[in-house]
Amino acid sequence: MGTALIVEDDPDQATLVSQFLRMRGFTPIVSKTGGDGLARARLRTHDLIVLDIMLPDVDGFEVCRRLRGDPKTRATPIVMVTALDGPPDRMRGYRVGANAYLTKPYAPEELFGAIDSALRWKADLQVGKIRGEIHIELPSECPLLSDVNEFLTGLCRETPLNADQIAQLRQSIMEMGQNAIEWGNRHRAEALVRVTYRTYEDRVEIVIRDEGPGFNPREVPHAARPDDPIAHMDVREKLGLREGGFGMMISRGMLDELRYNARGNEVTLVKRFPHDAVTGR
């Protein structure tokens, strides 16, 4: 099957995970600290990383975030294994790029299921010619959206996008993310916003999905339209809405493509790399 890097400071847990991984055909390599785990992950390619969160130096959340921000390790499947079982911890794990999150104690079948899920993610990347993909879930809270946007901006800096393109994509993520929180999930903190980051040979795609009923983006009277960008302001005043409504129009102008799914609860933001970065000329 290949090699699996285990980042775990508890020797008993490391031995247990190693035994389970051998049952699946992996050759386990154990690292006892977050710093050493990062160094080993960057030194050679691993087929899987099993990552504890409570480490003596750099915690697992930060290790995962750095792995996802590094082109050398961005596409490595990561399973988080931890005693932290609260929903905020789980959401944070997915937010920094974990493919699966498993809480201790667990049965072997649960670990195998988490591993299978992470490996399927890698297989999907290869089939879809995607160079990297990260899934993030966050509650409908704007401060968390800002944190996610900072993380995504860091990922974009590792692509051929130039500074102006990154700034435009960053603004569009905030606009569409706030729409998902405000209009899709109606500020219900327990409702999730799911963000997917994908890099291809010629572009970056950001998919933002809310849990709302959806809408028709062509029929929103309180949003600005290119043919009459201020007509919606009277509608917003009558409805008692805050000033705004320019998010979709602004984003369309800053992106190469902005498209909604049929239901209207998922939007895809597309920013293409400069032509010379794709052709090499």
C-alpha positions as CSV (number, residue, x, y, z in Angstrom):
1,M,0.0,0.0,0.0
2,G,2.8,2.4,0.8
3,T,4.1,4.4,3.8
4,A,2.0,6.1,6.5
5,L,3.4,8.8,8.8
6,I,2.0,8.7,12.3
7,V,2.5,11.9,14.3
8,E,1.7,10.9,17.9
9,D,3.6,11.5,21.1
10,D,1.9,8.7,23.1
11,P,4.0,5.5,22.5
12,D,1.1,3.2,23.2
13,Q,-1.2,5.0,20.8
14,A,1.6,5.1,18.2
15,T,2.1,1.3,18.5
16,L,-1.6,0.6,18.3
17,V,-2.0,2.8,15.1
18,S,1.1,1.1,13.6
19,Q,-0.4,-2.3,14.1
20,F,-3.7,-1.3,12.5
21,L,-1.9,0.3,9.5
22,R,0.2,-2.8,9.0
23,M,-3.1,-4.7,8.7
24,R,-3.9,-2.5,5.8
25,G,-0.6,-3.0,4.1
26,F,1.1,0.3,5.2
27,T,4.6,0.7,6.4
28,P,4.3,3.0,9.5
29,I,6.8,5.7,10.3
30,V,6.4,7.3,13.7
31,S,7.1,10.9,14.6
32,K,6.7,12.1,18.2
33,T,6.4,15.9,17.7
34,G,4.6,18.2,15.3
35,G,7.9,19.8,14.2
36,D,9.5,16.5,13.4
37,G,6.3,15.4,11.6
38,L,6.4,18.4,9.4
39,A,10.1,17.8,8.6
40,R,9.5,14.2,7.7
41,A,6.4,15.0,5.6
42,R,8.4,17.5,3.6
43,L,11.5,15.2,3.3
44,R,9.6,12.4,1.5
45,T,6.2,11.7,0.1
46,H,3.9,9.6,2.2
47,D,0.7,7.9,1.1
48,L,-1.1,8.8,4.4
49,I,-0.7,10.9,7.5
50,V,-2.3,10.0,10.8
51,L,-2.1,13.1,12.9
52,D,-2.7,13.5,16.6
53,I,-3.8,17.0,17.8
54,M,-2.3,17.2,21.4
55,L,1.4,17.3,20.6
56,P,4.2,18.6,22.8
57,D,5.2,21.5,20.5
58,V,3.2,22.4,17.4
59,D,-0.4,21.2,17.8
60,G,-2.0,19.0,15.1
61,F,-4.3,21.8,13.9
62,E,-1.3,24.0,13.0
63,V,0.6,21.0,11.6
64,C,-2.4,20.2,9.3
65,R,-2.7,23.9,8.2
66,R,1.0,24.0,7.3
67,L,0.8,20.7,5.4
68,R,-2.1,22.0,3.3
69,G,-0.2,25.2,2.7
70,D,2.8,23.5,1.3
71,P,2.7,22.3,-2.4
72,K,4.8,19.3,-1.5
73,T,2.3,18.0,1.0
74,R,-1.0,19.6,-0.1
75,A,-2.4,16.4,-1.7
76,T,-1.4,14.0,1.1
77,P,-4.5,12.4,2.7
78,I,-4.7,13.3,6.4
79,V,-6.6,11.6,9.2
80,M,-6.8,13.4,12.5
81,V,-7.0,11.1,15.6
82,T,-7.6,12.8,18.9
83,A,-9.4,12.8,22.3
84,L,-11.0,16.2,21.5
85,D,-14.5,15.2,20.5
86,G,-16.4,18.6,20.6
87,P,-18.1,19.9,17.5
88,P,-15.9,23.1,17.5
89,D,-12.7,20.9,17.4
90,R,-14.1,18.7,14.7
91,M,-15.0,21.7,12.6
92,R,-11.6,23.3,13.2
93,G,-10.0,20.0,12.0
94,Y,-11.9,20.1,8.7
95,R,-11.3,23.8,8.4
96,V,-7.5,23.4,8.4
97,G,-7.8,20.6,5.8
98,A,-8.2,17.2,7.5
99,N,-9.8,14.6,5.3
100,A,-11.2,12.6,8.2
101,Y,-11.5,13.3,12.0
102,L,-11.6,10.3,14.4
103,T,-12.0,10.6,18.2
104,K,-10.4,8.3,20.8
105,P,-11.3,5.6,21.8
106,Y,-12.2,4.1,18.4
107,A,-12.7,0.6,16.9
108,P,-10.4,-0.6,14.2
109,E,-13.3,-0.4,11.7
110,E,-13.7,3.3,12.4
111,L,-10.0,3.9,11.7
112,F,-10.2,1.9,8.5
113,G,-13.3,3.8,7.4
114,A,-11.5,7.1,8.0
115,I,-8.5,5.9,6.1
116,D,-10.7,4.8,3.2
117,S,-12.4,8.2,3.1
118,A,-9.1,10.0,3.0
119,L,-7.7,7.7,0.2
120,R,-10.9,8.1,-1.9
121,W,-10.3,11.9,-1.7
122,K,-6.8,11.4,-3.1
123,A,-8.1,9.1,-5.9
124,D,-10.7,11.7,-6.8
125,L,-8.0,14.3,-7.1
126,Q,-6.1,12.2,-9.6
127,V,-9.2,11.3,-11.7
128,G,-10.3,14.9,-11.9
129,K,-6.9,16.2,-12.8
130,I,-7.1,18.3,-9.7
131,R,-3.7,19.3,-8.3
132,G,-5.1,19.9,-4.8
133,E,-8.4,20.0,-2.9
134,I,-9.4,21.0,0.6
135,H,-12.8,20.8,2.3
136,I,-13.7,23.2,5.1
137,E,-16.8,23.4,7.2
138,L,-17.6,26.3,9.4
139,P,-20.6,27.6,11.4
140,S,-22.4,30.6,10.1
141,E,-20.2,33.2,11.9
142,C,-18.4,36.0,10.0
143,P,-15.3,35.9,12.2
144,L,-14.7,32.3,11.3
145,L,-15.3,33.2,7.6
146,S,-12.5,35.7,7.9
147,D,-10.2,33.0,9.4
148,V,-11.0,30.7,6.5
149,N,-10.4,33.4,4.0
150,E,-6.9,34.1,5.5
151,F,-6.1,30.4,5.1
152,L,-7.4,30.3,1.5
153,T,-5.4,33.4,0.7
154,G,-2.3,31.7,1.9
155,L,-3.0,28.7,-0.4
156,C,-3.5,31.0,-3.3
157,R,-0.1,32.6,-2.8
158,E,1.4,29.2,-3.6
159,T,-0.2,29.3,-7.1
160,P,0.6,31.3,-10.2
161,L,-2.1,33.9,-9.4
162,N,-0.6,37.4,-9.1
163,A,-1.2,39.7,-6.2
164,D,-4.1,41.6,-7.9
165,Q,-5.9,38.3,-8.7
166,I,-5.5,37.0,-5.2
167,A,-6.9,40.3,-3.8
168,Q,-9.9,40.0,-6.1
169,L,-10.5,36.3,-5.2
170,R,-10.2,37.2,-1.5
171,Q,-12.8,39.9,-1.8
172,S,-15.2,37.6,-3.7
173,I,-14.8,34.8,-1.1
174,M,-15.9,37.3,1.6
175,E,-18.8,38.6,-0.4
176,M,-20.2,35.2,-1.4
177,G,-19.4,33.7,2.1
178,Q,-21.3,36.5,3.8
179,N,-24.2,35.9,1.4
180,A,-24.2,32.2,2.4
181,I,-24.3,33.1,6.1
182,E,-26.7,36.0,5.9
183,W,-29.2,34.9,3.2
184,G,-28.6,31.1,2.8
185,N,-28.3,30.1,6.5
186,R,-30.1,33.2,7.9
187,H,-27.4,33.7,10.5
188,R,-28.2,30.4,12.2
189,A,-24.9,29.6,13.8
190,E,-25.6,25.8,13.8
191,A,-26.1,25.8,10.0
192,L,-22.9,25.1,8.2
193,V,-21.2,26.8,5.3
194,R,-19.1,24.3,3.3
195,V,-16.1,25.6,1.4
196,T,-14.1,23.6,-1.1
197,Y,-10.8,24.8,-2.5
198,R,-9.5,23.2,-5.7
199,T,-6.4,23.9,-7.9
200,Y,-6.2,22.8,-11.5
201,E,-3.5,23.2,-14.1
202,D,-4.9,26.5,-15.2
203,R,-7.1,27.8,-12.4
204,V,-8.3,28.0,-8.8
205,E,-11.9,27.2,-8.0
206,I,-13.6,28.0,-4.7
207,V,-17.0,26.4,-4.0
208,I,-19.2,27.9,-1.3
209,R,-22.3,26.0,-0.3
210,D,-24.9,26.8,2.4
211,E,-27.8,24.8,4.0
212,G,-30.5,27.1,2.9
213,P,-33.4,26.5,0.4
214,G,-31.5,28.2,-2.4
215,F,-32.6,31.0,-4.8
216,N,-32.7,32.2,-8.4
217,P,-29.6,34.5,-8.7
218,R,-31.3,36.2,-11.7
219,E,-34.4,37.2,-9.6
220,V,-33.1,39.0,-6.5
221,P,-34.8,42.4,-6.3
222,H,-32.6,43.5,-3.3
223,A,-29.3,42.9,-5.2
224,A,-27.6,45.2,-7.7
225,R,-27.9,44.5,-11.4
226,P,-25.3,45.6,-14.0
227,D,-28.0,47.3,-16.2
228,D,-29.3,49.4,-13.2
229,P,-26.9,49.1,-10.2
230,I,-28.8,51.4,-7.8
231,A,-32.4,50.4,-8.4
232,H,-32.2,47.8,-5.6
233,M,-31.4,50.4,-3.0
234,D,-35.1,51.5,-2.7
235,V,-36.1,47.9,-2.4
236,R,-33.6,47.4,0.5
237,E,-34.8,50.5,2.3
238,K,-38.5,49.4,2.1
239,L,-37.5,45.9,3.4
240,G,-35.4,47.4,6.2
241,L,-32.2,45.9,5.0
242,R,-28.7,47.3,5.5
243,E,-27.0,49.1,2.7
244,G,-25.3,46.8,0.3
245,G,-26.5,44.2,-2.3
246,F,-23.5,44.7,-4.6
247,G,-21.8,41.4,-3.7
248,M,-22.8,39.3,-6.7
249,M,-22.2,42.1,-9.2
250,I,-18.8,43.0,-7.8
251,S,-17.7,39.4,-7.7
252,R,-18.8,38.8,-11.3
253,G,-16.6,41.7,-12.3
254,M,-13.6,40.4,-10.3
255,L,-13.8,36.7,-11.3
256,D,-13.3,34.8,-14.6
257,E,-16.4,32.9,-13.9
258,L,-19.1,32.8,-11.2
259,R,-21.8,30.1,-11.4
260,Y,-24.6,28.8,-9.2
261,N,-26.0,25.3,-9.0
262,A,-29.5,24.6,-10.1
263,R,-30.9,24.9,-6.5
264,G,-29.1,28.2,-5.9
265,N,-27.4,27.2,-2.6
266,E,-23.9,26.7,-4.0
267,V,-21.7,29.1,-5.9
268,T,-18.4,28.4,-7.7
269,L,-15.8,31.1,-8.0
270,V,-13.2,30.7,-10.7
271,K,-9.9,32.5,-11.2
272,R,-7.7,31.5,-14.0
273,F,-3.9,31.7,-13.9
274,P,-2.1,34.2,-16.1
275,H,-1.7,32.9,-19.7
276,D,2.1,32.8,-19.5
277,A,2.1,30.8,-16.3
278,V,0.0,28.1,-18.0
279,T,1.8,28.0,-21.3
280,G,5.3,28.6,-19.9
281,R,5.9,31.4,-22.3
